[in-house]
Amino acid sequence: MSSTLRAARAALDGITATLTADDLRAAAEVLDGAGQVVLVGSGLSGAVVLDLAYRLRALGLRVDAPADPLTAQLAAQLAAAQLPPAGVCFAVSHGGATPLVIDAARRARAAGASVIALTSYAHSPLTEAATHTLVAGGQDLVFGLETTASRLAHLAAVDALAQTLLTLRGRPAEQALGLSADVTADHTS
């Protein structure tokens, strides 16, 4: 357990060296101008994608995050390929080498859309396909520890991005958050 916690702490501490306010602002600006956002992630990155989908929807963005494991691969690639130039494909992959994620990113780029990559490594096939890259969690760790550490680092990056987007969008995002809070309250009482 202590090695897992040390790895998580190192990944979270390392974010300040790999993810800048300028990186977050650039990604937030692209998202703010997007008519549609397609989120893509596979395996353990799927949890990060689900969290990101909720956060972006709560801020008022139109988000498509295919989650059904049986159809997600085809749905994600099709959705990415059909993005308009004002659309954004947000691709999450720890190692940046997941074929499904890379293919969706490449298809989105071919369609003229922007691609934001959230990954643990600055140099990967995914970052080559991206127009914007957010790097969080790239420590060299024992197999198994890096998956937990990177997932936590990616969730922290999503939190920072959501906060940046909230600040950028201002009142419309605050209104969308109010609606989200109302919907949540309706189902928790």
Sine and cosine of phi, psi and omega as CSV:
sin_phi,cos_phi,sin_psi,cos_psi,sin_omega,cos_omega
0.00,0.00,-0.65,0.76,-0.05,-1.00
-0.91,0.42,-0.56,0.83,0.02,-1.00
-0.93,0.36,-0.58,0.82,0.06,-1.00
-0.91,0.42,-0.70,0.71,0.02,-1.00
-0.92,0.40,-0.63,0.78,0.06,-1.00
-0.89,0.46,-0.67,0.74,0.01,-1.00
-0.90,0.43,-0.67,0.74,0.02,-1.00
-0.89,0.45,-0.70,0.71,0.01,-1.00
-0.88,0.47,-0.69,0.73,0.00,-1.00
-0.89,0.45,-0.65,0.76,0.01,-1.00
-0.91,0.42,-0.69,0.72,0.00,-1.00
-0.92,0.39,-0.67,0.74,0.04,-1.00
-0.90,0.43,-0.54,0.84,-0.04,-1.00
-0.95,0.31,-0.31,0.95,-0.02,-1.00
-0.85,0.53,-0.59,0.80,-0.05,-1.00
-0.91,0.42,-0.35,0.94,0.03,-1.00
-1.00,0.02,-0.32,0.95,-0.10,-0.99
-0.89,-0.45,-0.28,0.96,-0.08,-1.00
-0.81,-0.59,0.90,-0.44,-0.06,-1.00
-0.97,-0.23,0.29,-0.96,0.09,-1.00
-0.87,0.49,-0.56,0.83,0.03,-1.00
-0.92,0.40,-0.63,0.77,0.06,-1.00
-0.87,0.49,-0.73,0.69,-0.01,-1.00
-0.90,0.43,-0.67,0.74,-0.01,-1.00
-0.90,0.44,-0.70,0.71,0.00,-1.00
-0.88,0.48,-0.69,0.72,0.03,-1.00
-0.91,0.41,-0.65,0.76,0.01,-1.00
-0.90,0.44,-0.63,0.77,0.02,-1.00
-0.90,0.43,-0.65,0.76,0.04,-1.00
-0.90,0.43,-0.70,0.72,0.02,-1.00
-0.90,0.43,-0.65,0.76,-0.01,-1.00
-0.87,0.49,-0.56,0.83,-0.01,-1.00
-1.00,0.00,0.01,1.00,-0.08,-1.00
-0.99,0.16,0.70,-0.71,0.13,-0.99
-0.98,0.19,-0.46,0.89,-0.02,-1.00
-0.47,-0.88,0.60,-0.80,0.04,-1.00
-0.82,-0.58,0.80,-0.60,0.10,-1.00
-0.95,-0.31,0.80,-0.59,0.01,-1.00
-0.97,-0.23,0.70,-0.71,-0.04,-1.00
-0.73,-0.69,0.76,-0.65,0.09,-1.00
-0.27,-0.96,0.44,-0.90,-0.06,-1.00
-0.70,-0.71,0.43,-0.90,0.04,-1.00
0.89,0.45,-0.74,-0.67,-0.04,-1.00
-0.92,0.38,-0.36,0.93,0.06,-1.00
-0.95,0.30,-0.24,0.97,0.01,-1.00
-0.86,0.50,-0.59,0.81,0.03,-1.00
-0.91,0.41,-0.62,0.78,0.03,-1.00
-0.91,0.42,-0.67,0.75,0.01,-1.00
-0.88,0.47,-0.68,0.74,0.02,-1.00
-0.89,0.45,-0.67,0.74,0.04,-1.00
-0.90,0.43,-0.70,0.71,0.02,-1.00
-0.88,0.48,-0.66,0.75,0.01,-1.00
-0.86,0.50,-0.71,0.70,0.01,-1.00
-0.88,0.47,-0.72,0.70,-0.05,-1.00
-0.90,0.44,-0.69,0.72,-0.01,-1.00
-0.93,0.38,-0.65,0.76,0.07,-1.00
-0.88,0.47,-0.67,0.75,0.00,-1.00
-0.90,0.43,-0.36,0.93,0.05,-1.00
-1.00,-0.07,0.06,1.00,0.11,-0.99
1.00,-0.09,0.21,0.98,0.01,-1.00
-1.00,0.01,0.48,-0.88,0.12,-0.99
-0.99,0.11,0.89,-0.45,-0.13,-0.99
-0.80,-0.60,0.68,-0.73,0.12,-0.99
-0.86,-0.50,0.88,-0.48,0.00,-1.00
-0.73,-0.68,0.99,0.15,-0.01,-1.00
-0.83,0.56,0.83,-0.56,-0.10,-1.00
-0.88,-0.47,-0.30,0.95,-0.02,-1.00
-0.90,0.44,0.89,-0.46,-0.08,-1.00
-0.85,0.52,-0.48,0.87,-0.05,-1.00
-0.97,0.24,-0.53,0.85,-0.06,-1.00
-0.90,-0.44,-0.08,1.00,-0.10,-0.99
-0.85,0.52,-0.63,0.77,-0.04,-1.00
-0.87,0.48,-0.77,0.64,0.00,-1.00
-0.93,0.36,-0.66,0.75,-0.02,-1.00
-0.89,0.45,-0.68,0.73,-0.02,-1.00
-0.91,0.41,-0.69,0.72,0.00,-1.00
-0.92,0.40,-0.66,0.75,0.03,-1.00
-0.91,0.42,-0.71,0.70,0.01,-1.00
-0.88,0.48,-0.67,0.75,0.02,-1.00
-0.91,0.42,-0.67,0.75,-0.02,-1.00
-0.92,0.39,-0.41,0.91,-0.04,-1.00
-0.99,-0.12,0.09,1.00,0.02,-1.00
-0.91,0.42,0.64,-0.77,0.11,-0.99
-0.98,0.21,0.23,-0.97,0.02,-1.00
-0.83,0.56,-0.45,0.90,0.05,-1.00
-1.00,0.07,0.05,1.00,0.00,-1.00
-1.00,0.05,0.22,-0.97,0.01,-1.00
-0.72,-0.69,0.73,-0.69,0.18,-0.98
-0.97,-0.23,0.85,-0.52,0.03,-1.00
-0.96,-0.29,0.93,-0.37,-0.12,-0.99
-0.93,-0.36,0.77,-0.64,-0.03,-1.00
-0.88,-0.47,0.81,-0.59,0.05,-1.00
-0.39,-0.92,0.84,-0.54,-0.02,-1.00
-0.80,0.60,-0.85,0.53,-0.06,-1.00
-1.00,0.04,-0.20,0.98,0.00,-1.00
0.95,0.30,0.37,0.93,-0.05,-1.00
-0.78,-0.63,0.20,0.98,0.00,-1.00
-0.95,0.32,0.89,-0.45,-0.10,-1.00
-0.80,0.59,-0.70,0.72,0.01,-1.00
-0.85,0.53,-0.73,0.68,-0.07,-1.00
-0.92,0.38,-0.69,0.72,0.00,-1.00
-0.90,0.43,-0.68,0.73,0.00,-1.00
-0.89,0.46,-0.69,0.73,0.03,-1.00
-0.88,0.47,-0.68,0.73,0.02,-1.00
-0.88,0.47,-0.69,0.72,0.01,-1.00
-0.91,0.42,-0.64,0.77,0.03,-1.00
-0.91,0.43,-0.65,0.76,0.04,-1.00
-0.90,0.44,-0.69,0.72,0.03,-1.00
-0.88,0.47,-0.67,0.74,0.01,-1.00
-0.89,0.46,-0.50,0.87,0.03,-1.00
-0.99,0.17,-0.12,0.99,0.02,-1.00
1.00,-0.09,0.08,1.00,-0.01,-1.00
-0.99,0.13,0.33,-0.94,0.12,-0.99
-0.98,0.17,0.47,-0.88,0.03,-1.00
-0.78,-0.63,0.85,-0.53,0.10,-0.99
-0.97,-0.25,0.81,-0.58,0.04,-1.00
-0.96,-0.28,0.73,-0.68,0.17,-0.99
-0.91,-0.43,0.91,-0.42,-0.11,-0.99
-0.52,-0.86,0.14,-0.99,-0.01,-1.00
-1.00,-0.07,-0.16,0.99,-0.10,-0.99
-0.75,-0.66,0.72,-0.69,-0.06,-1.00
-0.94,0.35,-0.44,0.90,-0.03,-1.00
-0.86,-0.51,0.93,-0.38,-0.01,-1.00
-0.31,-0.95,0.20,-0.98,0.09,-1.00
-0.85,0.53,-0.55,0.83,0.01,-1.00
-0.93,0.37,-0.69,0.72,-0.01,-1.00
-0.91,0.40,-0.48,0.88,0.07,-1.00
-0.92,0.39,-0.50,0.87,0.00,-1.00
-1.00,0.06,-0.22,0.98,-0.12,-0.99
-1.00,0.05,0.47,-0.88,0.17,-0.99
-1.00,-0.07,-0.40,0.92,0.04,-1.00
-0.64,-0.76,0.68,-0.73,-0.03,-1.00
-0.81,-0.59,0.74,-0.67,0.11,-0.99
-0.92,-0.39,0.89,-0.45,-0.05,-1.00
-0.96,-0.29,0.83,-0.56,0.02,-1.00
-0.50,-0.87,0.82,-0.57,0.15,-0.99
1.00,-0.06,0.55,0.83,-0.08,-1.00
-1.00,-0.08,0.55,0.83,0.01,-1.00
-0.96,0.29,0.55,-0.83,0.10,-1.00
-0.99,0.12,0.95,-0.32,-0.07,-1.00
-0.79,-0.61,0.21,-0.98,0.10,-1.00
-0.89,0.46,0.63,-0.77,0.00,-1.00
-0.79,0.62,0.73,-0.68,-0.02,-1.00
0.97,-0.24,-0.70,0.71,0.03,-1.00
-0.95,0.30,-0.58,0.82,-0.05,-1.00
-0.93,0.37,-0.47,0.88,0.00,-1.00
-0.94,0.35,-0.67,0.75,0.06,-1.00
-0.92,0.39,-0.74,0.67,-0.04,-1.00
-0.89,0.46,-0.69,0.73,-0.03,-1.00
-0.93,0.38,-0.62,0.79,0.02,-1.00
-0.88,0.47,-0.68,0.73,0.04,-1.00
-0.91,0.42,-0.67,0.75,0.03,-1.00
-0.91,0.43,-0.64,0.77,0.02,-1.00
-0.92,0.39,-0.64,0.77,0.06,-1.00
-0.90,0.43,-0.62,0.78,0.06,-1.00
-0.91,0.42,-0.63,0.77,0.04,-1.00
-0.90,0.43,-0.64,0.77,0.06,-1.00
-0.88,0.47,-0.68,0.74,0.05,-1.00
-0.86,0.50,-0.72,0.69,-0.01,-1.00
-0.90,0.43,-0.64,0.77,0.03,-1.00
-0.91,0.41,-0.68,0.73,0.02,-1.00
-0.88,0.48,-0.66,0.75,0.02,-1.00
-0.91,0.41,-0.65,0.76,0.04,-1.00
-0.90,0.45,-0.68,0.73,0.01,-1.00
-0.92,0.40,-0.64,0.77,0.05,-1.00
-0.86,0.51,-0.72,0.70,0.02,-1.00
-0.89,0.45,-0.67,0.74,-0.02,-1.00
-0.92,0.39,-0.69,0.73,-0.08,-1.00
-0.99,0.17,-0.40,0.92,0.07,-1.00
0.88,0.47,-0.75,-0.66,-0.13,-0.99
-0.83,0.56,-0.71,0.70,0.02,-1.00
-0.86,0.52,-0.62,0.79,0.02,-1.00
-0.94,0.35,-0.62,0.78,0.03,-1.00
-0.90,0.44,-0.63,0.78,0.05,-1.00
-0.91,0.41,-0.67,0.75,0.03,-1.00
-0.89,0.45,-0.64,0.77,0.05,-1.00
-0.89,0.45,-0.61,0.79,0.06,-1.00
-0.88,0.48,-0.69,0.73,0.05,-1.00
-0.89,0.46,-0.68,0.73,0.03,-1.00
-0.87,0.50,-0.68,0.74,0.03,-1.00
-0.90,0.44,-0.64,0.77,0.03,-1.00
-0.89,0.46,-0.71,0.70,0.00,-1.00
-0.89,0.46,-0.70,0.72,0.01,-1.00
-0.89,0.46,-0.71,0.70,0.00,-1.00
-0.86,0.50,-0.60,0.80,0.01,-1.00
-0.88,0.47,-0.42,0.91,-0.08,-1.00
-0.95,-0.30,0.02,1.00,0.00,-1.00
-0.92,-0.39,-0.06,1.00,-0.01,-1.00
-0.98,-0.18,0.00,0.00,0.00,0.00
